[in-house]
Amino acid sequence: MVAKIKKFSNEVVAEMKKVSWPSRDQLRESTVVVIVVTGIITGFTFIIDELMTVLIKSIF
């Protein structure tokens, strides 16, 4: 059991060394894109929700 855990850990370390990590600038740009897109989708969802609320209230 201990040998399997040790082998697994060694394999994880080996695979993590192969990972291509983003630079600080790339990470910052990606974060900004995610935040902006999330804001746009949130705003769109809010507007649709408000329109549907007005529509439903006008029907009933």
PDB file of N, H, CA, C and O in Angstrom:
ATOM      1  N   MET A   1       0.827  -1.191   0.000  1.00  0.00           N
ATOM      2  CA  MET A   1       0.000   0.000   0.000  1.00  0.00           C
ATOM      3  C   MET A   1       0.870   1.254   0.000  1.00  0.00           C
ATOM      4  O   MET A   1       0.619   2.184  -0.766  1.00  0.00           O
ATOM      5  N   VAL A   2       1.880   1.283   0.845  1.00  0.00           N
ATOM      6  H   VAL A   2       2.085   0.527   1.467  1.00  0.00           H
ATOM      7  CA  VAL A   2       2.775   2.441   0.914  1.00  0.00           C
ATOM      8  C   VAL A   2       3.535   2.593  -0.404  1.00  0.00           C
ATOM      9  O   VAL A   2       3.776   3.712  -0.858  1.00  0.00           O
ATOM     10  N   ALA A   3       3.906   1.484  -1.008  1.00  0.00           N
ATOM     11  H   ALA A   3       3.711   0.575  -0.639  1.00  0.00           H
ATOM     12  CA  ALA A   3       4.629   1.538  -2.277  1.00  0.00           C
ATOM     13  C   ALA A   3       3.762   2.151  -3.374  1.00  0.00           C
ATOM     14  O   ALA A   3       4.256   2.907  -4.210  1.00  0.00           O
ATOM     15  N   LYS A   4       2.464   1.822  -3.369  1.00  0.00           N
ATOM     16  H   LYS A   4       2.063   1.207  -2.689  1.00  0.00           H
ATOM     17  CA  LYS A   4       1.556   2.380  -4.371  1.00  0.00           C
ATOM     18  C   LYS A   4       1.398   3.890  -4.190  1.00  0.00           C
ATOM     19  O   LYS A   4       1.359   4.643  -5.163  1.00  0.00           O
ATOM     20  N   ILE A   5       1.308   4.315  -2.941  1.00  0.00           N
ATOM     21  H   ILE A   5       1.339   3.703  -2.150  1.00  0.00           H
ATOM     22  CA  ILE A   5       1.177   5.746  -2.659  1.00  0.00           C
ATOM     23  C   ILE A   5       2.441   6.485  -3.088  1.00  0.00           C
ATOM     24  O   ILE A   5       2.366   7.564  -3.676  1.00  0.00           O
ATOM     25  N   LYS A   6       3.590   5.906  -2.794  1.00  0.00           N
ATOM     26  H   LYS A   6       3.651   5.029  -2.316  1.00  0.00           H
ATOM     27  CA  LYS A   6       4.865   6.516  -3.168  1.00  0.00           C
ATOM     28  C   LYS A   6       4.991   6.601  -4.692  1.00  0.00           C
ATOM     29  O   LYS A   6       5.438   7.616  -5.227  1.00  0.00           O
ATOM     30  N   LYS A   7       4.594   5.526  -5.391  1.00  0.00           N
ATOM     31  H   LYS A   7       4.231   4.701  -4.957  1.00  0.00           H
ATOM     32  CA  LYS A   7       4.652   5.509  -6.853  1.00  0.00           C
ATOM     33  C   LYS A   7       3.718   6.577  -7.430  1.00  0.00           C
ATOM     34  O   LYS A   7       4.084   7.315  -8.344  1.00  0.00           O
ATOM     35  N   PHE A   8       2.512   6.640  -6.879  1.00  0.00           N
ATOM     36  H   PHE A   8       2.214   6.040  -6.136  1.00  0.00           H
ATOM     37  CA  PHE A   8       1.548   7.645  -7.327  1.00  0.00           C
ATOM     38  C   PHE A   8       2.106   9.049  -7.135  1.00  0.00           C
ATOM     39  O   PHE A   8       2.022   9.882  -8.038  1.00  0.00           O
ATOM     40  N   SER A   9       2.671   9.312  -5.969  1.00  0.00           N
ATOM     41  H   SER A   9       2.739   8.636  -5.236  1.00  0.00           H
ATOM     42  CA  SER A   9       3.237  10.632  -5.677  1.00  0.00           C
ATOM     43  C   SER A   9       4.358  10.976  -6.649  1.00  0.00           C
ATOM     44  O   SER A   9       4.436  12.104  -7.134  1.00  0.00           O
ATOM     45  N   ASN A  10       5.209  10.029  -6.930  1.00  0.00           N
ATOM     46  H   ASN A  10       5.146   9.112  -6.536  1.00  0.00           H
ATOM     47  CA  ASN A  10       6.310  10.265  -7.879  1.00  0.00           C
ATOM     48  C   ASN A  10       5.774  10.553  -9.281  1.00  0.00           C
ATOM     49  O   ASN A  10       6.306  11.405  -9.993  1.00  0.00           O
ATOM     50  N   GLU A  11       4.726   9.842  -9.670  1.00  0.00           N
ATOM     51  H   GLU A  11       4.294   9.150  -9.091  1.00  0.00           H
ATOM     52  CA  GLU A  11       4.128  10.070 -10.986  1.00  0.00           C
ATOM     53  C   GLU A  11       3.480  11.453 -11.059  1.00  0.00           C
ATOM     54  O   GLU A  11       3.561  12.126 -12.086  1.00  0.00           O
ATOM     55  N   VAL A  12       2.843  11.869  -9.977  1.00  0.00           N
ATOM     56  H   VAL A  12       2.776  11.322  -9.143  1.00  0.00           H
ATOM     57  CA  VAL A  12       2.233  13.197  -9.942  1.00  0.00           C
ATOM     58  C   VAL A  12       3.307  14.271 -10.098  1.00  0.00           C
ATOM     59  O   VAL A  12       3.137  15.213 -10.871  1.00  0.00           O
ATOM     60  N   VAL A  13       4.403  14.133  -9.371  1.00  0.00           N
ATOM     61  H   VAL A  13       4.541  13.367  -8.742  1.00  0.00           H
ATOM     62  CA  VAL A  13       5.498  15.105  -9.456  1.00  0.00           C
ATOM     63  C   VAL A  13       6.052  15.140 -10.880  1.00  0.00           C
ATOM     64  O   VAL A  13       6.324  16.218 -11.410  1.00  0.00           O
ATOM     65  N   ALA A  14       6.221  13.984 -11.498  1.00  0.00           N
ATOM     66  H   ALA A  14       6.000  13.109 -11.068  1.00  0.00           H
ATOM     67  CA  ALA A  14       6.749  13.915 -12.869  1.00  0.00           C
ATOM     68  C   ALA A  14       5.800  14.617 -13.849  1.00  0.00           C
ATOM     69  O   ALA A  14       6.251  15.344 -14.734  1.00  0.00           O
ATOM     70  N   GLU A  15       4.502  14.403 -13.695  1.00  0.00           N
ATOM     71  H   GLU A  15       4.135  13.812 -12.977  1.00  0.00           H
ATOM     72  CA  GLU A  15       3.531  15.028 -14.600  1.00  0.00           C
ATOM     73  C   GLU A  15       3.456  16.540 -14.375  1.00  0.00           C
ATOM     74  O   GLU A  15       3.308  17.301 -15.331  1.00  0.00           O
ATOM     75  N   MET A  16       3.556  16.973 -13.131  1.00  0.00           N
ATOM     76  H   MET A  16       3.676  16.355 -12.354  1.00  0.00           H
ATOM     77  CA  MET A  16       3.491  18.402 -12.834  1.00  0.00           C
ATOM     78  C   MET A  16       4.683  19.149 -13.424  1.00  0.00           C
ATOM     79  O   MET A  16       4.579  20.335 -13.738  1.00  0.00           O
ATOM     80  N   LYS A  17       5.807  18.467 -13.575  1.00  0.00           N
ATOM     81  H   LYS A  17       5.891  17.504 -13.320  1.00  0.00           H
ATOM     82  CA  LYS A  17       6.978  19.098 -14.197  1.00  0.00           C
ATOM     83  C   LYS A  17       6.764  19.319 -15.693  1.00  0.00           C
ATOM     84  O   LYS A  17       7.418  20.174 -16.291  1.00  0.00           O
ATOM     85  N   LYS A  18       5.850  18.553 -16.302  1.00  0.00           N
ATOM     86  H   LYS A  18       5.319  17.859 -15.816  1.00  0.00           H
ATOM     87  CA  LYS A  18       5.560  18.678 -17.727  1.00  0.00           C
ATOM     88  C   LYS A  18       4.566  19.805 -18.025  1.00  0.00           C
ATOM     89  O   LYS A  18       4.417  20.214 -19.177  1.00  0.00           O
ATOM     90  N   VAL A  19       3.899  20.295 -17.006  1.00  0.00           N
ATOM     91  H   VAL A  19       4.020  19.963 -16.071  1.00  0.00           H
ATOM     92  CA  VAL A  19       2.858  21.302 -17.196  1.00  0.00           C
ATOM     93  C   VAL A  19       3.470  22.619 -17.660  1.00  0.00           C
ATOM     94  O   VAL A  19       4.501  23.060 -17.153  1.00  0.00           O
ATOM     95  N   SER A  20       2.812  23.230 -18.632  1.00  0.00           N
ATOM     96  H   SER A  20       1.974  22.872 -19.044  1.00  0.00           H
ATOM     97  CA  SER A  20       3.228  24.542 -19.115  1.00  0.00           C
ATOM     98  C   SER A  20       2.427  25.593 -18.349  1.00  0.00           C
ATOM     99  O   SER A  20       1.263  25.842 -18.663  1.00  0.00           O
ATOM    100  N   TRP A  21       3.050  26.207 -17.345  1.00  0.00           N
ATOM    101  H   TRP A  21       3.995  26.005 -17.090  1.00  0.00           H
ATOM    102  CA  TRP A  21       2.360  27.170 -16.499  1.00  0.00           C
ATOM    103  C   TRP A  21       2.338  28.532 -17.177  1.00  0.00           C
ATOM    104  O   TRP A  21       3.317  28.914 -17.818  1.00  0.00           O
ATOM    105  N   PRO A  22       1.224  29.281 -17.045  1.00  0.00           N
ATOM    106  CA  PRO A  22       1.158  30.605 -17.662  1.00  0.00           C
ATOM    107  C   PRO A  22       2.033  31.607 -16.920  1.00  0.00           C
ATOM    108  O   PRO A  22       2.307  31.460 -15.729  1.00  0.00           O
ATOM    109  N   SER A  23       2.460  32.620 -17.650  1.00  0.00           N
ATOM    110  H   SER A  23       2.237  32.738 -18.618  1.00  0.00           H
ATOM    111  CA  SER A  23       3.237  33.683 -17.013  1.00  0.00           C
ATOM    112  C   SER A  23       2.289  34.557 -16.190  1.00  0.00           C
ATOM    113  O   SER A  23       1.068  34.429 -16.283  1.00  0.00           O
ATOM    114  N   ARG A  24       2.864  35.433 -15.396  1.00  0.00           N
ATOM    115  H   ARG A  24       3.855  35.537 -15.321  1.00  0.00           H
ATOM    116  CA  ARG A  24       2.044  36.324 -14.556  1.00  0.00           C
ATOM    117  C   ARG A  24       1.158  37.220 -15.436  1.00  0.00           C
ATOM    118  O   ARG A  24      -0.005  37.460 -15.108  1.00  0.00           O
ATOM    119  N   ASP A  25       1.710  37.709 -16.547  1.00  0.00           N
ATOM    120  H   ASP A  25       2.654  37.514 -16.813  1.00  0.00           H
ATOM    121  CA  ASP A  25       0.927  38.569 -17.444  1.00  0.00           C
ATOM    122  C   ASP A  25      -0.224  37.800 -18.095  1.00  0.00           C
ATOM    123  O   ASP A  25      -1.340  38.310 -18.185  1.00  0.00           O
ATOM    124  N   GLN A  26       0.045  36.581 -18.547  1.00  0.00           N
ATOM    125  H   GLN A  26       0.952  36.166 -18.474  1.00  0.00           H
ATOM    126  CA  GLN A  26      -1.007  35.760 -19.144  1.00  0.00           C
ATOM    127  C   GLN A  26      -2.109  35.462 -18.138  1.00  0.00           C
ATOM    128  O   GLN A  26      -3.292  35.489 -18.476  1.00  0.00           O
ATOM    129  N   LEU A  27      -1.718  35.182 -16.915  1.00  0.00           N
ATOM    130  H   LEU A  27      -0.757  35.160 -16.640  1.00  0.00           H
ATOM    131  CA  LEU A  27      -2.684  34.896 -15.860  1.00  0.00           C
ATOM    132  C   LEU A  27      -3.539  36.123 -15.558  1.00  0.00           C
ATOM    133  O   LEU A  27      -4.751  36.008 -15.372  1.00  0.00           O
ATOM    134  N   ARG A  28      -2.913  37.288 -15.509  1.00  0.00           N
ATOM    135  H   ARG A  28      -1.929  37.380 -15.661  1.00  0.00           H
ATOM    136  CA  ARG A  28      -3.640  38.537 -15.252  1.00  0.00           C
ATOM    137  C   ARG A  28      -4.638  38.805 -16.382  1.00  0.00           C
ATOM    138  O   ARG A  28      -5.790  39.150 -16.120  1.00  0.00           O
ATOM    139  N   GLU A  29      -4.204  38.649 -17.634  1.00  0.00           N
ATOM    140  H   GLU A  29      -3.268  38.369 -17.847  1.00  0.00           H
ATOM    141  CA  GLU A  29      -5.090  38.882 -18.784  1.00  0.00           C
ATOM    142  C   GLU A  29      -6.271  37.918 -18.770  1.00  0.00           C
ATOM    143  O   GLU A  29      -7.409  38.325 -19.005  1.00  0.00           O
ATOM    144  N   SER A  30      -6.010  36.669 -18.501  1.00  0.00           N
ATOM    145  H   SER A  30      -5.086  36.339 -18.310  1.00  0.00           H
ATOM    146  CA  SER A  30      -7.088  35.674 -18.449  1.00  0.00           C
ATOM    147  C   SER A  30      -8.072  35.992 -17.333  1.00  0.00           C
ATOM    148  O   SER A  30      -9.282  35.837 -17.503  1.00  0.00           O
ATOM    149  N   THR A  31      -7.562  36.430 -16.203  1.00  0.00           N
ATOM    150  H   THR A  31      -6.580  36.555 -16.064  1.00  0.00           H
ATOM    151  CA  THR A  31      -8.428  36.780 -15.076  1.00  0.00           C
ATOM    152  C   THR A  31      -9.329  37.951 -15.435  1.00  0.00           C
ATOM    153  O   THR A  31     -10.518  37.939 -15.118  1.00  0.00           O
ATOM    154  N   VAL A  32      -8.765  38.972 -16.102  1.00  0.00           N
ATOM    155  H   VAL A  32      -7.798  38.981 -16.359  1.00  0.00           H
ATOM    156  CA  VAL A  32      -9.559  40.130 -16.510  1.00  0.00           C
ATOM    157  C   VAL A  32     -10.648  39.697 -17.487  1.00  0.00           C
ATOM    158  O   VAL A  32     -11.792  40.138 -17.371  1.00  0.00           O
ATOM    159  N   VAL A  33     -10.311  38.848 -18.437  1.00  0.00           N
ATOM    160  H   VAL A  33      -9.382  38.489 -18.531  1.00  0.00           H
ATOM    161  CA  VAL A  33     -11.296  38.365 -19.413  1.00  0.00           C
ATOM    162  C   VAL A  33     -12.431  37.634 -18.701  1.00  0.00           C
ATOM    163  O   VAL A  33     -13.602  37.857 -19.007  1.00  0.00           O
ATOM    164  N   VAL A  34     -12.092  36.770 -17.762  1.00  0.00           N
ATOM    165  H   VAL A  34     -11.141  36.588 -17.513  1.00  0.00           H
ATOM    166  CA  VAL A  34     -13.116  36.024 -17.029  1.00  0.00           C
ATOM    167  C   VAL A  34     -14.021  36.964 -16.244  1.00  0.00           C
ATOM    168  O   VAL A  34     -15.240  36.791 -16.246  1.00  0.00           O
ATOM    169  N   ILE A  35     -13.449  37.946 -15.579  1.00  0.00           N
ATOM    170  H   ILE A  35     -12.459  38.087 -15.577  1.00  0.00           H
ATOM    171  CA  ILE A  35     -14.244  38.891 -14.787  1.00  0.00           C
ATOM    172  C   ILE A  35     -15.163  39.718 -15.691  1.00  0.00           C
ATOM    173  O   ILE A  35     -16.333  39.921 -15.363  1.00  0.00           O
ATOM    174  N   VAL A  36     -14.645  40.194 -16.818  1.00  0.00           N
ATOM    175  H   VAL A  36     -13.695  40.029 -17.084  1.00  0.00           H
ATOM    176  CA  VAL A  36     -15.455  41.002 -17.737  1.00  0.00           C
ATOM    177  C   VAL A  36     -16.599  40.169 -18.324  1.00  0.00           C
ATOM    178  O   VAL A  36     -17.745  40.618 -18.343  1.00  0.00           O
ATOM    179  N   VAL A  37     -16.296  38.979 -18.793  1.00  0.00           N
ATOM    180  H   VAL A  37     -15.365  38.615 -18.777  1.00  0.00           H
ATOM    181  CA  VAL A  37     -17.339  38.123 -19.377  1.00  0.00           C
ATOM    182  C   VAL A  37     -18.385  37.756 -18.325  1.00  0.00           C
ATOM    183  O   VAL A  37     -19.580  37.730 -18.620  1.00  0.00           O
ATOM    184  N   THR A  38     -17.945  37.474 -17.113  1.00  0.00           N
ATOM    185  H   THR A  38     -16.975  37.495 -16.873  1.00  0.00           H
ATOM    186  CA  THR A  38     -18.886  37.177 -16.033  1.00  0.00           C
ATOM    187  C   THR A  38     -19.795  38.377 -15.767  1.00  0.00           C
ATOM    188  O   THR A  38     -20.995  38.208 -15.553  1.00  0.00           O
ATOM    189  N   GLY A  39     -19.236  39.576 -15.778  1.00  0.00           N
ATOM    190  H   GLY A  39     -18.261  39.713 -15.952  1.00  0.00           H
ATOM    191  CA  GLY A  39     -20.033  40.786 -15.589  1.00  0.00           C
ATOM    192  C   GLY A  39     -21.057  40.974 -16.698  1.00  0.00           C
ATOM    193  O   GLY A  39     -22.206  41.329 -16.436  1.00  0.00           O
ATOM    194  N   ILE A  40     -20.640  40.736 -17.941  1.00  0.00           N
ATOM    195  H   ILE A  40     -19.707  40.447 -18.154  1.00  0.00           H
ATOM    196  CA  ILE A  40     -21.558  40.872 -19.076  1.00  0.00           C
ATOM    197  C   ILE A  40     -22.705  39.869 -18.970  1.00  0.00           C
ATOM    198  O   ILE A  40     -23.867  40.230 -19.155  1.00  0.00           O
ATOM    199  N   ILE A  41     -22.385  38.626 -18.677  1.00  0.00           N
ATOM    200  H   ILE A  41     -21.441  38.332 -18.527  1.00  0.00           H
ATOM    201  CA  ILE A  41     -23.419  37.598 -18.553  1.00  0.00           C
ATOM    202  C   ILE A  41     -24.342  37.900 -17.379  1.00  0.00           C
ATOM    203  O   ILE A  41     -25.553  37.699 -17.476  1.00  0.00           O
ATOM    204  N   THR A  42     -23.784  38.379 -16.275  1.00  0.00           N
ATOM    205  H   THR A  42     -22.801  38.542 -16.196  1.00  0.00           H
ATOM    206  CA  THR A  42     -24.598  38.741 -15.115  1.00  0.00           C
ATOM    207  C   THR A  42     -25.553  39.873 -15.469  1.00  0.00           C
ATOM    208  O   THR A  42     -26.735  39.818 -15.129  1.00  0.00           O
ATOM    209  N   GLY A  43     -25.046  40.902 -16.152  1.00  0.00           N
ATOM    210  H   GLY A  43     -24.085  40.946 -16.428  1.00  0.00           H
ATOM    211  CA  GLY A  43     -25.893  42.018 -16.568  1.00  0.00           C
ATOM    212  C   GLY A  43     -26.995  41.576 -17.510  1.00  0.00           C
ATOM    213  O   GLY A  43     -28.144  41.990 -17.356  1.00  0.00           O
ATOM    214  N   PHE A  44     -26.664  40.746 -18.479  1.00  0.00           N
ATOM    215  H   PHE A  44     -25.730  40.409 -18.604  1.00  0.00           H
ATOM    216  CA  PHE A  44     -27.653  40.230 -19.424  1.00  0.00           C
ATOM    217  C   PHE A  44     -28.726  39.433 -18.692  1.00  0.00           C
ATOM    218  O   PHE A  44     -29.916  39.600 -18.959  1.00  0.00           O
ATOM    219  N   THR A  45     -28.311  38.576 -17.779  1.00  0.00           N
ATOM    220  H   THR A  45     -27.345  38.441 -17.563  1.00  0.00           H
ATOM    221  CA  THR A  45     -29.266  37.768 -17.011  1.00  0.00           C
ATOM    222  C   THR A  45     -30.162  38.659 -16.157  1.00  0.00           C
ATOM    223  O   THR A  45     -31.362  38.406 -16.055  1.00  0.00           O
ATOM    224  N   PHE A  46     -29.600  39.693 -15.547  1.00  0.00           N
ATOM    225  H   PHE A  46     -28.625  39.898 -15.629  1.00  0.00           H
ATOM    226  CA  PHE A  46     -30.380  40.619 -14.737  1.00  0.00           C
ATOM    227  C   PHE A  46     -31.435  41.326 -15.584  1.00  0.00           C
ATOM    228  O   PHE A  46     -32.594  41.426 -15.180  1.00  0.00           O
ATOM    229  N   ILE A  47     -31.038  41.815 -16.752  1.00  0.00           N
ATOM    230  H   ILE A  47     -30.097  41.734 -17.080  1.00  0.00           H
ATOM    231  CA  ILE A  47     -31.975  42.529 -17.625  1.00  0.00           C
ATOM    232  C   ILE A  47     -33.106  41.604 -18.070  1.00  0.00           C
ATOM    233  O   ILE A  47     -34.274  41.987 -18.020  1.00  0.00           O
ATOM    234  N   ILE A  48     -32.771  40.403 -18.498  1.00  0.00           N
ATOM    235  H   ILE A  48     -31.822  40.091 -18.539  1.00  0.00           H
ATOM    236  CA  ILE A  48     -33.800  39.437 -18.914  1.00  0.00           C
ATOM    237  C   ILE A  48     -34.725  39.115 -17.748  1.00  0.00           C
ATOM    238  O   ILE A  48     -35.939  39.026 -17.931  1.00  0.00           O
ATOM    239  N   ASP A  49     -34.171  38.941 -16.562  1.00  0.00           N
ATOM    240  H   ASP A  49     -33.185  39.014 -16.414  1.00  0.00           H
ATOM    241  CA  ASP A  49     -34.979  38.638 -15.378  1.00  0.00           C
ATOM    242  C   ASP A  49     -35.944  39.780 -15.075  1.00  0.00           C
ATOM    243  O   ASP A  49     -37.116  39.543 -14.782  1.00  0.00           O
ATOM    244  N   GLU A  50     -35.459  41.008 -15.144  1.00  0.00           N
ATOM    245  H   GLU A  50     -34.507  41.200 -15.382  1.00  0.00           H
ATOM    246  CA  GLU A  50     -36.328  42.152 -14.879  1.00  0.00           C
ATOM    247  C   GLU A  50     -37.425  42.271 -15.930  1.00  0.00           C
ATOM    248  O   GLU A  50     -38.576  42.551 -15.595  1.00  0.00           O
ATOM    249  N   LEU A  51     -37.078  42.062 -17.191  1.00  0.00           N
ATOM    250  H   LEU A  51     -36.143  41.835 -17.462  1.00  0.00           H
ATOM    251  CA  LEU A  51     -38.083  42.111 -18.254  1.00  0.00           C
ATOM    252  C   LEU A  51     -39.144  41.024 -18.067  1.00  0.00           C
ATOM    253  O   LEU A  51     -40.336  41.279 -18.235  1.00  0.00           O
ATOM    254  N   MET A  52     -38.712  39.836 -17.727  1.00  0.00           N
ATOM    255  H   MET A  52     -37.743  39.629 -17.591  1.00  0.00           H
ATOM    256  CA  MET A  52     -39.668  38.744 -17.500  1.00  0.00           C
ATOM    257  C   MET A  52     -40.551  39.035 -16.301  1.00  0.00           C
ATOM    258  O   MET A  52     -41.740  38.716 -16.317  1.00  0.00           O
ATOM    259  N   THR A  53     -39.982  39.641 -15.253  1.00  0.00           N
ATOM    260  H   THR A  53     -39.017  39.900 -15.241  1.00  0.00           H
ATOM    261  CA  THR A  53     -40.776  39.996 -14.066  1.00  0.00           C
ATOM    262  C   THR A  53     -41.864  40.994 -14.444  1.00  0.00           C
ATOM    263  O   THR A  53     -43.018  40.829 -14.051  1.00  0.00           O
ATOM    264  N   VAL A  54     -41.504  42.030 -15.206  1.00  0.00           N
ATOM    265  H   VAL A  54     -40.566  42.164 -15.526  1.00  0.00           H
ATOM    266  CA  VAL A  54     -42.482  43.022 -15.640  1.00  0.00           C
ATOM    267  C   VAL A  54     -43.541  42.366 -16.516  1.00  0.00           C
ATOM    268  O   VAL A  54     -44.730  42.646 -16.362  1.00  0.00           O
ATOM    269  N   LEU A  55     -43.132  41.510 -17.418  1.00  0.00           N
ATOM    270  H   LEU A  55     -42.167  41.282 -17.543  1.00  0.00           H
ATOM    271  CA  LEU A  55     -44.070  40.827 -18.323  1.00  0.00           C
ATOM    272  C   LEU A  55     -45.044  39.949 -17.542  1.00  0.00           C
ATOM    273  O   LEU A  55     -46.251  39.999 -17.781  1.00  0.00           O
ATOM    274  N   ILE A  56     -44.539  39.160 -16.626  1.00  0.00           N
ATOM    275  H   ILE A  56     -43.559  39.120 -16.432  1.00  0.00           H
ATOM    276  CA  ILE A  56     -45.395  38.266 -15.839  1.00  0.00           C
ATOM    277  C   ILE A  56     -46.354  39.071 -14.968  1.00  0.00           C
ATOM    278  O   ILE A  56     -47.526  38.713 -14.854  1.00  0.00           O
ATOM    279  N   LYS A  57     -45.876  40.158 -14.350  1.00  0.00           N
ATOM    280  H   LYS A  57     -44.923  40.449 -14.443  1.00  0.00           H
ATOM    281  CA  LYS A  57     -46.746  40.983 -13.511  1.00  0.00           C
ATOM    282  C   LYS A  57     -47.837  41.667 -14.336  1.00  0.00           C
ATOM    283  O   LYS A  57     -48.953  41.865 -13.855  1.00  0.00           O
ATOM    284  N   SER A  58     -47.507  42.027 -15.586  1.00  0.00           N
ATOM    285  H   SER A  58     -46.601  41.866 -15.977  1.00  0.00           H
ATOM    286  CA  SER A  58     -48.511  42.671 -16.432  1.00  0.00           C
ATOM    287  C   SER A  58     -49.576  41.678 -16.898  1.00  0.00           C
ATOM    288  O   SER A  58     -50.719  42.066 -17.140  1.00  0.00           O
ATOM    289  N   ILE A  59     -49.212  40.410 -17.025  1.00  0.00           N
ATOM    290  H   ILE A  59     -48.284  40.094 -16.828  1.00  0.00           H
ATOM    291  CA  ILE A  59     -50.167  39.389 -17.434  1.00  0.00           C
ATOM    292  C   ILE A  59     -51.099  39.029 -16.276  1.00  0.00           C
ATOM    293  O   ILE A  59     -52.305  38.873 -16.472  1.00  0.00           O
ATOM    294  N   PHE A  60     -50.548  38.900 -15.092  1.00  0.00           N
ATOM    295  H   PHE A  60     -49.569  39.026 -14.933  1.00  0.00           H
ATOM    296  CA  PHE A  60     -51.365  38.488 -13.930  1.00  0.00           C
ATOM    297  C   PHE A  60     -51.648  39.691 -13.123  1.00  0.00           C
ATOM    298  O   PHE A  60     -52.319  39.601 -12.094  1.00  0.00           O
TER     299      PHE A  60
END
